[in-house]
């Protein structure tokens, strides 16, 4: 059975270096992942791999260690000949699509741009890259944040042939009270992340994980968090959810659920978790619900748009 895999050739924030790495991958019909600290993982069984990850990343939360081990295991033992690979540039651009022609192998130094200590990708698969599609840009986030992830057949075809949103913007069956607010606030989310420093004036920072991925649409096993941030003054996580036209009870339950997940999975050394709900208009039901919590705030936004005559 054919599977569909999303792989990031390198961190997209370093644009010049990404281009060099990706050019090598295209020219040589290959793609790679890192974790060079683990050595040759090609012959490790699952428990040995888990132990190696735990030893290499002793300060990481257990969920992060499990994530690393699962991605490396999938790369070596689940990606098969004939599978489809989607190379992504960041989380909004599909760089290319190809077919696996050789399963995973250990080849440190193969990509000369990724052969330096501390910046090495020794784990490769070979992929016959197609001419099209190339560099397909979407208007919003469509890709998960992790180096390697898998798509269903439906998600794959929706991504290539449809509007290009493989992950649901809302949870299945989630009611929407105000569709116009839902659409507006999806764009607002991008604006907030793009202007985070200006809006929060340094009191909050967008969370960045150990892979260098930021906290927008932060992937969890109970759905994506709109924005995961940190509060430097208290070293606390902050779960930020935009109301997006949803009923108040739904939003409160969701933000508390995400806060619980962050507390159990990401927090260490006594870290705290706070919540922040952003919405357009005052909502008494939301205010009543949040009055019973001590660590969830609500903020309201306004949008101003003017047309002026030409001078």
N, C-alpha and C positions, 0 to 999 in steps of 0.2 A: 504493500500500500504506500502510495506516494505521500510524503509529508512536506510541509512548507515552513521554512525556517527564516527568521529575521536575524541578521548578524550585523553588528557595527564594526567596520574595519578599523576604526580608531575614534578617539574623542573628537567630535566635530568642532569643539570650541577652539582648538588649535588649527585654524583653517589651512595655513600653509603646509603644516606637517601632515594633516589629513590628506591633502591633495597628493603629496609625494607617496604616501602609503597606498592610497587608492589607485594611483596610476600604476604602481608596481603590480598590484593585484589584478587590474584589468589586463595589463600587458602579458602577465604570466598565468592568467586564468586560475587564480587561487584566492583564498581569503584566510585570515588567521585570527587567533585570539591569544590573549596574554597569559598571565599567571605564571611567569617564568620562575618565580620564587619556589615553585613546587617541584622543579626539575622535570624529569621525563615521566609524565603521567600515563603514557600510552599503555604500559603494562600493569598499572595499579588496579586492584580490585576496588570495589566501592568503599569498603571500610578503610583500606589503606589510603585512599584518596581523601576521605573525610578526616582522617588523622593528620594527613599532610597539610590540609587547609587549616585545621585547628592550630597546628604548630606554627604555620606561617603568619596567621592573623590572630594572635592570642587576645588582642584587645577588642576584636569585633564582636557584635552581638551574635548570638547563636543563629538567628535567622539569616544573617549575612553569610556566615560560614556555610550554612546549608544551601543557600542560593548559589554561592560560588561552586560548591561541590556538584550540585545538580546540573549547572550549566556545562561544566567541564565534562561530566559523565555523559550528558546528552551529545556533546560535540563528538566524543570518541565512540560512543556505543549506540546512539539512536539515529544520527544522521546517516542515511544510506545512499547507495548509488541510485541515481535517478531522482532523488529528492530535489525540490526547488529551494533555492536560496535567494532571499531578498536582501541586498546590501542597503543599509540606510545611512544617510548623512544627517545626523541629529535625529529629531523626532518628527520632522515635517517633510523630509525629502527622501524619495525612493531613488537611490543612486543607480541601481541596476538589478536585473533578475537573471539568474542562471541555473544550470542543472549540475548536480554533483557528479563528477567523473572519477574522483578518487576519494575514498573515505579518509578519516583523520589519521595524521601521522606527525611525528615529532621531528622538527627540522630547525633547530636553533640557528639563527644567522641567515636563513634563506632570504628574508626580506632585509636588505642592507640598511633600510631606514629604521628597522625595528630590531636591531641586534646589539644595542647598547645596554650595559648593565642598568637595571632599574627601569628600562623602557624596551623590553624585549617581548616579541610575540613568537614563541617557538612551536605553536600548535596550528597545523594547517589542514585544510581540505582543498581539493582542486575543483574548480567550477568553470564550466563553459558559459561565459557571460554572453547574453543576447545583446543584439544591437539596440533593441527597443523592448520595453521603455527604458529611458535613461533620464536621470535628474528630474523626475516628476515631483513637482512641489505641490503640497496640499495647503489649504488655508488654515488648518488647525492641526493640533497634535494627532497623529494617527498611529505612531509606533510606541510600543512599551519602552521603558527607560533602560532596560538591562541589555548587556552585550549580546545575549542570545535568548531568543524566545521562539515559540512555535505558534503558527496560525492554523485554524481549521480550514477546510476546503471552502466553506461559505465565506469566511473572513477574507481569504485570499482573493476570491473572485470579486467580492465587494470592494476590496482595495484597488484592484486593477481595472475593474469594469464599471464600478459604481461611484458613489460620492467619496469613497476613500476613507471611511472611518471604521476600522476593524474592531475597535473596542467601543462598547456602548457608552453614550454620553450620560445616560441615566441607567439605574439598575432596572432589571426586567420587571415590568408591571408597575413601575414607579409613576404615580399620577403627576400631571403637570397642570397647575391651576391657571398659569398665565404664559402661554406659548411665546408671546412677544418678549417677555422678560427673560425666558429661557434662552432665546436666540441672542439677545443683546448681551447677556452676561457671559455667554461663551466667548464673545469677542472681548468683553471686559476682563476676563481672566488673563488673556494674552497681554492686554494693556497693563494690568497690575504687575505681572511678572516682568515685563519690559521696563517698567518704571518703579520697581520695588524700592530702590534706595530713596528716590524722591518722595514717594508716598509715605513710607514709614520712617524716613529720616534716621535710619540706622538702628532703630529700636528692634527691628526684625530683619532677618536675612533669609533668603531662599535656601533651604537645605540642599546640600550636595553630598551624594553618597560616595563610597569608596571607589566606584567606577567613574566618578566625575560627572554623573548624571544629576540634573537638578530636580527639585521637588515638585515641579508642575505636573499634574496628573500622575502623582506618585503611585506606583503600582503596589497593591496589597492583594492578599488572597480573598478579600471581601469587597473588592472594587477599588477604583482609583480615587485617591484624595485629590481635590482640586489643586491645592497648593500646600505643601508641607514646608514649614519654616522653622527657624530657631530664634530664640530670644537671647542674644549674647549676655545681657545683664544678669539673667538667672540661669543660663545654660538649659533652658526648657525648650521642648518641642512645641510648636504651635500648629494645630490643624486648622486650615482656613477653608471654609466652604462658602461658595456663592449660592444664594437661595435658588436662583434660576427658575423662578415661578412655581416652585414646589410648595405643597402644604407645609405649614410650620412644624407640625408634629413629625413629618417625614424628615425635615432638615435637622431638627434637634436630635432625633434618634440616630440619624446618620453620623453627625459630627461626634456624638458621644461614642458611637461604635468604633469610628476611626481612632478616636482618642484612646479607647481601650486597647485597640490593636497596637498602636504605637507604644503604649505603656508596656505591653507584654513583650513586644518583638524588638523594638529599637532602643528603648531606654536602658541605660546602664549607670551604675554608681549613683543611684538615687535621683536620676533626672525626673523632672516633672513634665506633664503634658497640659497645655492649655488649648482652648478652642476659640475661634473667631468666625462669626457668621456675618457675611456681607450681603446686604439687600438694598433694594431701591426705595421702598416706602416703609414707614413705621407699621408694624403689625402687632396689635395687642396680644394675639395668641402666642406669637413668638416671644414677646416680652414676658408674659406670664410664665411660660415654660422655662425661660432662661433665668428667671428670678429665683428659681429653686436650685440653681447651680452656682458654684463659687468660682469656677475657672473657665467659663465660656462667656465671651463678650459678643455684642452685636454692633456693627457699624453700618451707616447708611451712606450711599453715594448719590451724587447728582450729576446729570449730564447737561451741558449747555451747548447749544448750537445756534449760530447766528449767520445770517446773510447780510452783507453790506453792499450798498451801491458803490460802483467804481468811482474813485476820486476824479 
